[in-house]
Amino acid sequence: MVVPAPMLAVAGDPPDNPNWALEMKYDGARAVIVCRDGRCRIYSRNQREITGFPEVVDALTARVGARHLVLDGELIAPDLDGAPSFGLLQRRLHVPRPSRALLAAVPAQLFLFDILTDAGQDLTGLPYLARRDRLQAWEFTSAPVQTPPYWLDIAADRVLAVSAANHLEGIVSKRINSAYLPGRRSRSWVKTVLRKQADALVYGHTAGSGAMTGTFGALALSAYDTAGLLVHIGSVGTGFTMAARRALRARLDELARPDAPLSLEPARGRIGGAVRFVEPRIVVSVEYREFRRGALRHPSFRGVRTDIAPEAVQIPTE
């Protein structure tokens, strides 16, 4: 079975144009859902099956039945205030068979915002609004599977303010006549993020001290530039729980290598300590203030990403 890759948005300011719809951007993990022959399966952005969300799969399967559907959405884990938390979702993403205790402690939801196939009919060539109408007709209106609203004829700054007030990531603007382009990053979708975020490849770590002895001090980060070269983009030493540090250290030890995997060596003194090098296979998500002169400023760790291939990690735009 061929699983389509999701369509991706470019980063930028929201278009000042009435021919765009606005959606909220949620702090979760992108998901493509394929329902066929009475069973629904969830796939990550890099088309790997995600098996650890039985409450979502069961709800979808019960609603869809034997219908052939392909849907696009976001897996989220709400915090106590109801805001999606990527940190909480991390507790579920890496557990293929969650216990009853974990299911109760970290309930997951699926927010659907597009439909690619309905009753076996390819809908990707339809305009955005027509696809949304087809999705709304399914009436996914209650947890754990819902279809959040979109807005027309409302100023983007107002929707951004609502997003900020509800502790969301930002907004996504979508051209109302745009087709769905699987696997492509298109200017027909524009994401406006309130807090800057980036994905990075870990290529090494520094030694920890004090309470961090036995784990690490900071992770050395890299990404591929426009020429396809793996380059240093900074280091991150904050935002980790102790459990995350221990889990990461175990993985770092498995990936240890004697020399730097970088295509270009970083400037001397940019990391802040001797680096123990690893194979660049771990993708992490970080928040940061700005990306300037080739380095992330004031980055903070958000979590490990298994839904993005290491080869797809590119340097942020300055």
N, C-alpha and C positions, 0 to 999 in steps of 0.2 A: 504494500500500500504506500503510495506516495503522499507524504505529508507536506503541505505547503509551508514555506517560511513566511512569517508575518511581514506585512508592509511596515516600513519604518519612517519616522518623521525627521526632518532637519531641525536644528536648533535655531531660534531666532525670536524676534519680537512678533507679537500677533499682528496679522495684516489688518490694516484699517480699511476694511472693505465689507460691504453687506453680503457678499457672496461666499461667506465663510460661516461654518458652524463652530461652536465652542464646546469642548468637553473638559472635564476635570482630569488631571493627571494624578494617578495613584501610586503610592510607594509600595510596589509589589513586584511580581515576576510575570513577564509576558507569557501567555499561554495560547496555543492553538488547540482546539478541541475537535476531534473527529468522532462522530457518532454514526455507527453503521451496524446493521444486523443485530439490533437490540443491545449494543454495548457502546459506551462512550469511553474514549481514551484522551488523556491530556498530554500535550507535547510542549516542550520548552522552545524558546526562541531558536535554538540550534537543532531543533527537530528530534530531541531525545525524549522518550516517554517518561512522564512523571507519574509515579505510582502511589505516592504517599498522601493522597487526598481522597479517601474513600467517601467522605460525606458529600463532597462535590460531585464525584462520579455517580454515586447512587442517586442523587437528586436529579442530575441531568438524564440519566438512563430512564428513570421513572417517568420523567416529563416527555422525553423524545420518543420513547418506544423504539420501533423498528425503522423510523425515518432516517434517511441519510442526510446528515447535517455536517457542515464544517463552520466553526465559529472562532472568533478572535476576541481575546479578552485579557484580563489581568487577575492573577491569583493574589489575594491579600489576606493579611491577618490583622484584624482590628485590635487596638489597645483598649484600655478600660474606658477611654473617652470616645471610642468608636472610630478613631483616626487610623488609617492603615499604617502599620509599622513593619518596615523591612527587617528590623532586628528580630521581631517576633516571628516573622515568616521564616527566618533562617532556622528556627527550631524545627520547622516542618519540612523544609525543602530537602534536607539530606537524610530523611528517615523514610525509607521505602514502605515500611509496615509500622505505622505509628500505634502506640499502645492506647488503650481507652483513656488512661490518665492524660496522655499528651493531647489527644483529641479534645478532651474536656478543657484542658488548660489553655490550649492555643487553637480555638476554632478558626477554620479557614473559610473564605468566601471566594466566589468567582464573579467578577464584574465583566459583563459582556458588552462590547461596543461595536462589533461588526459581524456580518454573516457572509460567508464566501460561497456556500453551497446549501440549497434547501431542496429536499426531495430529489437529490441527485442533480439538480439544475445548477449550473455554474452562474453565480451572480456577480462575479468580480468585475464584469464589464458595465454593470449598472452604476448610475451615479450614487454618491454617498447617501443622499436623502432617500432614494428608493431602497437601498439596502437597509437603512435604519428602519424604514416602514416594515420591511419583511421581518426584521429582528423584533420590533415592538409587537408584531402580531403573535409572537410566541408567548408573550406575557410572562417573561421571567421577572417576577415582581417581589420575591421574598427570599430571604437567606435560606441556603447558602449560595443560590444562583440568582443574580439580579442584573437588570439592564439599567444603568444609570442614565439620567437625562442628558440632553444636549440643548444648547441655546442658540437662537437666531435673533438678530436685530437687538443685541445687548452689547454695550461697550465692553471690550476685553478687560479694561482696567477694573470694572465692577466685578467681573467673574474672577479675575486674579485676586481681588480683595477677599472675596468669599473663600477662595481656595486657601489663602493665607490664614484666614480666621478659623478654618477647619483643619489646619495643620496638614494640608495636602502639598503635593510636590509642585503644582503649577497648573497650567492648562495646555490643551492641544487644540490648535485651530485646524479645521479641515475644510477644504474647498467643497462646496455642496454638490458640484457636478463631477467630482473626481472619481475615477475608477479605482478599484483595489488592485494594487500591483504587488503580488506576492514576492517577498524576498528583496524588494527594492526600497531604497531610501529616497523619498520623493518630496519635492517642494510643495506638493499639494497638501501635505500635512506639516504643520510647524509646531514644535513643542517649545513652550516658554516656561522655564524652570525657575522657581523662586529661590532655591538654594542650588548652587552649582554642584554638579555631581559628575564623576568620571569613573570609568573602569580602568584598571591597571593590571599589569602582569608583575608578579613578585619574582625578582631575580636574585634576591639575597636577603640577609638579615644581619643585624648587629647583635652583639651580646647583651643580655639583660643584666641588671644589677638590682640589689635589694630584693624586693618582692618579685621582681621579674627574672631573677636568676633561675636558670633552668628552662626559661621560655625564650624570649628575645627582647631586645630593646626597641628596635624599629624595623620595619620592612622596607627594603629598597625596591623601588617601583620603576617599571619600564612600560613602553608601548611602542607600536610600530609607527614610523613617520610616513610621509607621503611617498617616499622612495622605497618603502618596504624594509627599512632598517630598524632594528630593535635598539631603542635609545633610552637612557635614563630620564625620568621625569620627576624625581623627588623621592621622598621617604615619608612614612607615616608611623607614628609611635603612640598615637592616642586613639581612644574610642573602643578599645578592646575590653571585653570581659575576661576574667582569668580563664574561664572555660574555653573561650575562643583562642586565647593565647596558647593553651596547652594543646588544643586540637591542631592549630596551625603549626606548632613546633614539631609535632609528630609527622605531619605531612612534609614539612621542610626537611626533616632528617631523611625521609625517603627519597627526596629529590636532590640531595646534595651532589655537588660537582666541584672540581678543583679550581676552575677558572670562570671568569665572567662570561655569560652568554651574549653580552651586548655586541651589536655591530659597531657601535661607537662608544669609546670609554667616556665616562663622565669627567667633568673637571675635578681636579684634586680638591678634596675637602668638602664636596657637596653632600656627602652622606652623613658625616659626623661620627665616624668610627670605622674600624676594620669590618669588612663585609665577608660573611660566609656565603658563598654563592650556591644557587640552586638552579635546576632546570626551570625555565619560565613557563610553567604549566598552571599555576594557581592564579585565577582571575579574582580580584577583589574590587569592591565598590567603595569609593571614598567621596566625602564631601570636602569642598575646598573654597577658599575665598576668591582666588584668581589663579590663572595659569600665565606666568610671565617669565620671559627669558628661558624658556624650556623647563620650568619647574613649577610644581603645584605649591601654592602658598597656603599655609595653615590647613593642611589636610587632616581629616579625621576618618577613621575606619568605620564603614557601615556594615560590611559583611562579605562573605565569600560568594562568588557567583559560579554556578555550575551550568547555567543556561546560555553562556556565551563561550564560543570557542576561543582559545588563546590567540589564534591567528587573526581574529577579528578585532582585537583591541588596538585602537588607534589613539594617537596623542590628542588631547583636547585642543580646541581652537583658542587662541589667545584673545 
